[in-house]
């Protein structure tokens, strides 16, 4: 995993997402989720290439299910873009790098 990706917990989520200067893309995932594993390297690449424009973070739904429930994450992977501490965009399911970059272009 890229050193530019932050793992969030129930204890750190509000502080890190709420205090972020710019947009934060949060990946809700689980170890047992195949599609989550497919997009992990894509998120690593985006973190390395676009880290100055958007922060990337991950929430393991098995370890922080209260966060997943708060944001009504019903299937994974779910990617939420937060801006000023509020959800600005929701994407559900795995997609390729080009599609993901297109989906988050307004935040870059």
N, C-alpha and C positions, 0 to 999 in steps of 0.2 A: 504494500500500500504506500502511496506517495506520502512523504512527510508533510505535504501541504493539506492533507485531509485530517480533519479532527473527528475523533470518536466522541460522541456526546452521550451523556448519561442523564438520568432523571434529575440528578443534582446539578449538572452543568448546563443543561439545555437552555433554560430561560436566560441565564446570565450571558452565555455566549451568543445565542441567536438574537436576543433583545438588545445587546450592546454592540452588535456588529456595525461597523461604519458603512458597509455596502451590502449588496445582496448576498444571501447565503442559500446555497442549494443543499438541502438535506435529503439524504438517501435513507429511507426506511427499509431495512433489509433483515435477513436472518441467515444463519450459517447453512441451514438445510435447503435454502431456496436456490434452485438452479439458475433461473433468470437473473437473480441478484449477483451470482458469481459471474455471469456473462457480462454484466455492465460494469463490474468493479474495475477492470483494466481501462475501460473508457473513461470512467470518472477520474482515475489516476492521471490519464493523459490530459484531460481538461483541467484538472487541478494544476498540473505542471505548466500548461500553456496559458491558462486564463486566470491563474491565481491572483494576479494583481487586480482583476476586475470583479471576480466573484469568489467567495469562500465556499469550500465544499466540506460537508460534514456528513457523518453517518450515525444513524440510531439503530441499534440492534433491537428489534421489536420483542425478542424473547427476554432481554435484560431490562428494557425500559418500556414495558407494554402500556404504562399509564400515559406516556407521551403519545404513543400510537393511538390510543383511545381518544385522547384530547383532540387530536387532529383527524379523527375518523378515518384512520388508515385501515381499510378492510382487506386489501390484498397488497402483496409485495412483489416486486419493488414498487414503491410509491416515492416519487421525487417531489418535494415541495420547495418552492423558491420563496424565501422570506425577504421582505423589504421593510425596513423600519419596524421589525419585530412582528409583522403581520404576513399571513400567507398571500402571496401575490400571484402564484401560479401553481397548479397541481398537474402532475403527469403520472399516469399509472401504467405499469408494464415496462418491459425492457425495449429499448430501441437502439439503433446504431448511433455512432458518433455524429454523423452528419445531421441526422434527425434531432438528436439531443441538442446540438449546437444551434440548430434552427429554432428549436422550442425555447431556448434561453437567450436568444440573440438580443432581445430587448433589454436584458440585464447586463450585457457585456460592454 
